[in-house]
Amino acid sequence: MSQDIELYKELVKFCNENLALIDCNFERTVLFTDFHETCFKEMYLNIQDEPNPVAPKILKERVVGLTECYKTEVSKFLFKRNSFKKGLDIQLGQWYEKAFQLFLESKGIIVNKKGFPFPDFEVIKDNEVVAYYELKYIEAPFVSANTQVKNTYPYTDKRYDYECSLTLDTGRKLMEQREKIEQDLSSVPTYYVWWFDAPHLKGIFYMDSTEVFDYWDNVGDLHERSTREGDIESKQVTTKIYPPLLKMKSLENLIQTFK
């Protein structure tokens, strides 16, 4: 069995056994079933070397239950959340940030919270900063990616929801953070990490900041979603990029890097 899968199972177990430590006021149950394990293998591990993302219709032939998952669960994300409130998403993201930080600490990896324009977290080893990272929690697959993402770089064919959902807002914050990383933090690696918790594919995926910025330079602002309730009050950025999940590494490599 893949060490990535074993480590993610450890992360799931850690979260569910330490709910009060993470946040006693925010109730969550983290899931990873046999179905999700198969999805991780067939929708990530086994297709990373393909020249283009494999179409969901083909993946449905390889994963028992995936057709039903798309019909009953993934399809829910086609509908815009009219009553969207940014504060709830922020609270959810903070829960997963803390859960991941505590999990890393359980592995002997020291993590400190940092403030903007630094990346959100720094990793300490022997009293020195050895890495920075940002963690983004994503549970909503970008269902219409195959029609809305026109620039499919680094691919020559369509992008799909399962590998085109790990988003970054391309507003002023990311521009200023990039400037900070490239000018002041170039000697220390920075990683963008996504905790993907979709109905089908679940896992920890990450990309080096230099790869993220190279991708951004090649595609520009890929997508501007429609404005929705909550954007104005939260000053929410609507321009985004979608770094390719299949070009990312996963949890085993990240932990090895931090150690």
C-alpha positions, 0 to 999 in steps of 0.5 A: 500500500502506498505510504501516501495512503497510510499517512493520510489515514493517520491524518484522518484518524488523528483529526477524529481522535483529537477534535476537542484539541483542534477546536471544541466549538467546530464539529467535524468528521474527517472521512476516508473510506475504501472508496476514497482509497481506490479513488486516490490510486486511480485518480492520482497515483496511477495516472500521474505520468499520463500526458493529459488528465484522464476523462472522468468517463474512463475513471468511472470504468475503473472505480466502482461507485464513482458514477454514483458519486458523480451523480449524487455528490459531485453534481451538488457543486454545480449550483452556486451558493447564493447565501455564501458567507465568507466567514464560514469558509474562513472558519473551516479553513482555520480548522484544517490548518490547525489540524494539519499543524498539530498532526505535523507536530505529532510527527516531530515537525515544529510549525509556527504561525506567521503573518502576512506577507510571509506564508502562513506557516514556518517549519523549524529544525535545529532552531532555523527556518527550513521551509514555509507553507500555506495550506488551502482546504478545498472540498468543492470540485470545480465541476465545469472545469472542462468547459470553463478553463480554456488555457489547459497548460501544461496539457494539450487537452481538457482539464477536469474537476478532480485535478483542476480544483486546487485553486489560488486566488490571484489578487493583491495578497498573492502578488505581494506574497510572491514578491516577499518570497522571491525577494526575501525568502529565496534561500528557504523553500516555500510550498503551497499545500492543498487539503483536497476533501472532495466527494471522490478524491481526498488527500494532501497535495503540494507544489513548490512556490517556484512551480506555482508562480511559473504556472501562473506566469504561463496561464495568467488569471484563468477564471473569474467566477461570478460575484455572489452574496458575501463577496462585497462584505468580505472583499473576496477575490474572484480571479483564480488559477488552478495548478494541476493536481497531477503535477503535484506531490503528496503527503509522504514527500512533504513530511520527508521534506519537512524532516 
